[in-house]
Amino acid sequence: MAAKGACLNHVSRESADIRRLAGFYKEILGFEEVESPNFEFKVIWLSLPTTGFFLHLIERLPEARLPEGPYSASSPTVDPKYLPRGHHVCFTVSNFDSFVQTLKDKGIETFQRALPNGKVKQIFFFDPDGNGVEVASRVDP
């Protein structure tokens, strides 16, 4: 039997600099830092207010040899135009156009498009660790 009442709780991102990554998500998407457990490694937990969604930033363990993101690959892909078909996390915002302007003002390279029906606008970019991020416009019913 499939899980009942399943919903997304959090996404984890491993990073060599969790403080820098936390600053990015707080400044760009409005996350807030919340209390996190005292593990044997450093973590920062972030929450998007009123959504119940959490982003867990975890100190990178170099000997684990996991790729940190696209920038740590042997041939990194840093062009956001490839993100619609690649790994990314998507957030929905109600102020899409002003949000896009904020990214431009900060010099963040982006790729924009819309869903085929034109109702949802999308913008793709990388966080400082090379993780793919999408932000979509909210569709009002």
C-alpha positions, 0 to 999 in steps of 0.5 A, spaced: 500 500 500 502 506 498 503 512 503 497 516 505 498 523 506 505 524 504 507 531 503 514 534 502 517 535 508 524 538 506 530 538 501 537 537 504 543 540 501 550 538 502 555 544 502 562 546 504 560 552 506 553 552 509 553 559 512 554 562 505 548 557 502 544 559 508 545 567 507 543 565 499 537 562 501 535 567 506 536 573 501 534 570 495 527 566 497 526 569 504 527 563 508 528 563 515 533 560 520 530 555 525 532 551 531 536 545 528 539 539 532 546 538 535 549 533 530 556 530 530 556 535 524 554 542 523 547 543 520 543 549 519 535 548 518 531 553 514 524 554 513 519 558 508 514 561 513 507 559 512 509 553 508 511 548 512 517 547 508 524 546 510 531 546 507 536 542 511 543 545 509 549 539 512 556 540 512 560 536 507 563 530 509 569 530 504 571 523 505 564 521 502 566 523 495 559 525 493 559 530 488 557 537 491 553 539 485 554 541 478 560 545 479 564 539 482 563 535 476 569 533 472 566 537 466 561 542 470 555 545 466 554 552 469 549 554 463 542 554 467 538 553 460 540 546 461 536 546 468 529 544 466 531 537 464 536 537 470 536 536 477 533 542 481 528 544 486 522 549 484 519 554 489 513 558 487 512 565 488 506 571 487 511 576 485 515 573 479 516 579 475 519 583 481 523 577 483 526 576 476 528 583 477 532 582 484 536 576 480 538 580 475 540 586 480 544 581 483 548 579 477 545 571 477 545 568 471 538 565 469 534 562 464 527 564 463 521 560 459 514 559 460 510 552 460 507 550 453 500 553 455 503 560 457 500 560 464 506 559 468 512 563 467 519 559 470 526 562 471 532 557 472 538 559 476 544 556 480 545 557 488 552 558 490 554 551 490 551 549 483 545 546 485 539 547 480 533 552 482 527 554 479 522 559 481 515 559 478 509 564 477 503 562 481 497 561 477 491 564 480 485 559 480 
